[in-house]
C-alpha cells in the first residue's frame, strides 16, 4: 500500500478559514453544470458567499474581471458555453481573479478533455476533481465511468502533485479522503459521508465553494483544503439528521447555514 506524506487539516484551521470567508462575503462567478446551478447557488449562499451565474459571451469576461472568484465546470459543455468560458478565464487571468477548473468527466470524452486542457493555458488558481479526472488531466491513465471515478483518491496523489507543479495551481483530488497539494506539500481532509455521492451536485458545489474560499486567500493551499473539509463536516452532520437523499439535501444546506467558526474551534478542543 502506498504511503502518502500528508498533513491532516484541523478544526481550528477550518474555523479560521470559515470566519475569513464570512467576513469577506465573496462574489463568485459560477459557470457550471446546468444540472446543478440552483443547488450550487444555494450552497454558496448557505456558506456565506454570493453567487452569480453569468454565461453569455457578451458578459462573461466583464463579470469575471470584477468577481471575487470564478468557477469553470465543464459538466454540460457545448461550443457556445466553451467560448464563454474561455473569455471568462482569460479575463480572470488578466484581472488576477482566482479561478477554479472542475474537469468533469475528463478522460472519458475527447471534446471535454481537449477543452479542459486548453483552459489550463489561462492558469487556474485551483483544480478540483476526482481521482480519474485528475489522472486524465495530468496525462496519465484515467477516465472514470461518466462523472464517477473508478479510482481511489490515494491513487492520484502523485498525479495531483505533478499537475500542480506543471500548472502552478492548487490541485484537490477528492474522494473518501481528500488530498490537496501545491506540488510539494499535501494536506488532507477525512470528513464526509458516502451519501454525499448520492445527491447530484455536491461535487460541483464543492468546486464553487473552493472558488469562494480562494477569494483574497493568504494561503491558497489551506483555503482549498478548508473548503473540502467544511463541506465534509456538513455532510456528516446532514447524514446524522436525515433519512434519505431528499432529506439529506435539505439537511446539508441547513448544516452549511448554521455551522459556525466557534463550533469548529470547540470541536478541535474536544477532538
Buried (B, 14 or more C-beta within 10 A) or exposed (E): EEEEEBEEBBBBBBBBBBBBBBEBEBBBBBBBBEBBBEBBBBBBBBBBBBBEBBBEBEBBBBBBBEBBBBBBBBBBBEEEBBEBBBBBBBBBBEBEBBBBBBBBBBBBBEEBBEBBBEBBEBBBBBBBBBBBBBBBBBEBEBBBEEBEBBBBBBBBBBBBBBBBBBBEBBBBBBBEBBBBBBBEBBBBBEBBBEBBBEBBBBBBBBBBBBBBBBBBBEEBBBBBBBBBBBBBBBBBBBBEEBEEEEEBBEBBBBBBBEBEBEBBBEBBEEE
